[in-house]
Amino acid sequence: LGPNVSIGKNAVIGAGVRIRESIVLGNSTIEEHSCVLYTVVGWNSCVGAWTRLEGTPCDPNPNKPFAKMDNLPLFNLDGKLNPSITIL
């Protein structure tokens, strides 16, 4: 687990699970050997065994006053995926 992981009350994390830069809310289950990266797993959710949930890192610019993340289209002009988190 980690870095930057928050696990909610009564969440169940199976054996061999990799969680990084993510939030797992209460009463959720992450079954064995799953990979959760840059994701928010909602309350009472179940992630099956051997599942991969992966967002991409996107950080607001902390040097701007009232830093915020822009809502970009899913893909950029080069056809590459723009950074976005995954929410289940």
C-alpha positions in Angstrom: 0.0 0.0 0.0 1.2 3.5 -0.8 2.3 6.0 -1.3 -0.6 8.4 -0.7 -3.3 5.8 0.1 -6.4 6.2 2.4 -8.4 3.2 3.4 -11.9 3.7 4.9 -13.5 2.0 7.9 -14.4 -1.7 7.4 -12.7 -1.9 4.0 -11.3 -5.4 3.2 -8.0 -5.6 1.2 -7.1 -9.0 -0.2 -3.7 -10.7 -0.4 -1.4 -9.5 -3.1 -3.2 -6.2 -3.8 -1.3 -3.2 -5.0 -2.9 0.2 -4.1 -1.1 3.5 -4.9 -2.2 7.2 -4.9 -5.8 6.1 -4.2 -8.7 6.3 -1.8 -10.8 3.3 -0.8 -13.9 4.3 1.0 -15.6 2.4 3.8 -17.2 -1.0 3.5 -15.4 -1.7 0.2 -13.7 -4.9 -0.8 -10.6 -5.2 -3.0 -10.2 -8.8 -3.8 -6.8 -10.6 -4.1 -4.1 -9.6 -6.7 -5.9 -6.5 -7.9 -4.1 -3.3 -8.9 -5.6 0.1 -8.0 -3.7 3.2 -9.2 -4.9 6.9 -9.1 -8.5 5.8 -8.2 -11.3 6.6 -5.8 -13.2 3.4 -4.9 -16.6 4.4 -3.5 -18.5 3.2 -0.5 -19.7 -0.5 -0.5 -17.9 -1.2 -3.8 -16.4 -4.5 -4.7 -13.3 -4.9 -7.0 -13.0 -8.4 -8.2 -9.8 -10.6 -8.1 -7.1 -9.8 -10.6 -8.8 -6.5 -11.6 -6.8 -3.4 -12.7 -8.3 0.1 -12.0 -5.9 2.7 -13.3 -6.2 6.5 -13.7 -3.4 8.7 -14.7 -1.8 11.3 -12.4 -3.0 14.9 -12.7 -2.0 17.5 -10.2 -3.3 21.1 -10.2 -0.5 23.7 -10.3 0.0 24.6 -6.6 1.6 27.9 -7.6 -1.7 29.3 -9.0 -4.0 31.0 -6.5 -7.2 28.9 -6.3 -5.5 25.9 -7.9 -7.9 23.7 -9.8 -7.8 20.9 -12.3 -9.1 21.7 -15.8 -11.7 19.5 -17.4 -9.9 18.4 -20.6 -11.3 16.1 -23.3 -10.5 12.4 -22.8 -7.9 12.4 -25.6 -5.5 15.2 -26.7 -4.8 16.2 -30.3 -2.1 13.5 -30.6 -4.6 10.8 -29.7 -3.0 10.3 -26.2 -5.1 10.0 -23.1 -5.2 13.1 -21.0 -4.5 12.7 -17.3 -7.5 11.7 -15.3 -8.4 9.8 -12.1 -10.7 6.8 -12.1 -13.8 6.9 -9.8 -15.7 3.7 -9.1 
